[in-house]
């Protein structure tokens, strides 16, 4: 796949042709949704390229002179590392729908894989900006005993890192997840991305 990513109006006061835009939690959610789509079609999608990496459109890194800040999109790329060289596992999802105006989409997006070490990794995205979603996942053919993971979320959908506050939004440890009788249970916060490792 050629280029993908968000494209908004450039920031006020910047050269419009340079396409510099701030990167927010919204962009992280969009990136994770794209990853799940690409992963679910891995038998056909061999390579995908985010449009830009530094200072342009959905950048992973923003710079100002010698300063550098990691964006929410960077953090999602980092969180999804366990999916590299992993084997796709099919999922069957039942989820409510999130509706905004005349548009309606599934509230939760999911993708799963088995890593080279045998662990199961699950990526979950909650598109609803205002509601947490309880998740119950049955693990057919597997009996993991431990669960750990990270979640990326913030108080606002437009939360972002700045040069003055470069760590305003970053992944944190996922809490409250449990495994019992082959079932993973957790609550996915509103407007969030979670990557869960099961062993």
N, C-alpha and C positions, 0 to 999 in steps of 0.2 A: 504494500500500500504506500502511496506517495506521501504527502504531508497531511497531518491531522493536528488539531488543536483549536483553541478558542481565538477569536479575532474580534476585539472590541475597538472602539474609538481610541486613538492615542491620547496620552495624558495631556491636559492643557499646558501650554507653554513649551512643549517639546516639538521638535521637527516632525511633522506628520508623516513624512516619507520613511522615517526610521522605525515606525510602528512599535515604539516603546509603550508597554502597558503594564500596570501593576498586576501582580499575580495573587489570587486570593484562595480561600477555602473552596469557593465555587469552582475554580479551575482544577483543584485537586480532585474534587468529586467527578468532574468531567473526565479527567485523566483516568481515574480508576474505572469509570464506566467503559471507556474505550478499551482499557486493558482486558476487562472481562469479556467484552465482545470479541476482541482479537483472539483471546485464549480459547473461547468456545468454538472458534473456527480455525484452530491451529492446523487442521489437516489441509487447509487451503491458503491460509495467511502465513507466509514464511518470514516476512519482514515488514515492519511498519516504522515510519519515520516521523517523530514529532517535528513540526514545522521549523522551530528555532530552539536554540538552547540558551543563549545569553542576550539579555536586553531587548529581545524582539518577540512580540506576540506572547504565546504561553511559555515564557522562559523558565528554565529551572534555576538560573542564576541571574541576579541583577548586580550590576557594578556601578560604582561612582568613584572615579579616580582609582586609588588603591584599595577602596572598600569593596566588599563583596557580601551579598546576602543570599541565603538559600530560600527558595520559594516553597509554598505548599506543594506545588507540582513536583519539585525535587524530592520532597519527603515521600510522596506516593511512589515515585520511581524506586526509591530506596526500600520502602516497605515491601514492594513486590519482587524483590530479588529472589526469594525462594522459588518463584515460578520459572526461573531460568533453568533450562535443561530438565524440567520436570515433565511428568507424564500426565496428560489431561485425564480428569475423572469426570464423567457425566453427572449432572445434577438435575433434580426435578424440583422446581420451586413453586410454592404456592404463597402468594403475597398480596396484600391489599394494593390498591392503585392510588397514586398521588395525582390529584387533579388541580390544574391551575388554569382558570378560564375555560377554554374549549379543549385544552390539551390534557391528556391522561396517559400516564406511564406507570409501569410497575414500581412500587415504592422501593423494593429491595432488588439489587442485582447481586448475583453470586457466581463464583467460579471456583473450581477445586482442582487439585493436582496431587500426585504422589512424587515426592522428591527422590533423588538418587539414593538417599539414606533410608528411604522407606517411610518417612513421615508424611502425613497428609497436611496440606496447606489449603486454607479456605480464605477467599477474599470476599468481603461483603461491603456493599455500598448502600447507605440509606439516603434516598433522594429527598425525603420529606424534611423541609427546613425547620419544622416546628414540633415534630413528634418523634419520640423514641419508638423503636419497634422491637418487640420480643421475637427472638429467633430460636427455633427448635429444629435441629438437624439430625436426622437418623443416618448413621454411618453403616451402610450395608457392606458386609464382608470385611469389616475392620473392627478392631477392639482397642483403640488407643486408651491410655490411662492418664496421660497428662495433657494439659492445654495451657498454652501461653500465647500472647499476641500483643499487637499494638493497635491503637486507634488514633485517628487524626480527626479532630473536630475543634470547634471554637464556639464562642457565644454568638457570633454573627457570621453570616454567609460570606460577607466581604472582609472578614478578618485576614490580615496579611502581615508579613514581616517587613520591617523598614530598617534603614541603616542605623537609626537611633534605637530601635528595638528589634534586633535581628532574630530573636527567639520567641516572638509573640505567639506564633503557632508552630507546633512541632508534635510529632507522635508521642503518645504517652502509653504506659502499660495498660493493657486491657484488663479490667477487673470484673469480677462477678461471673465469669464464664466457668462452666462446670461440665463434666462428663459423667453420665450415670446410665447404666444398662445400654451402652452403645448409642447414647443420644447426647449431642452437644446442645447446651442451653446457654443463652446470653441475651443481653439487651443491647441493641445497636442504637447508640445515641442519634439524635436528630442530626441531619447534614453531616454524615460521618463516613469515613473509610476505615475498615478494620481488616487486618490480615492475621489469621489465627493458625497456629502450628499445633498439630495433634500428633502425639507419639505414644 
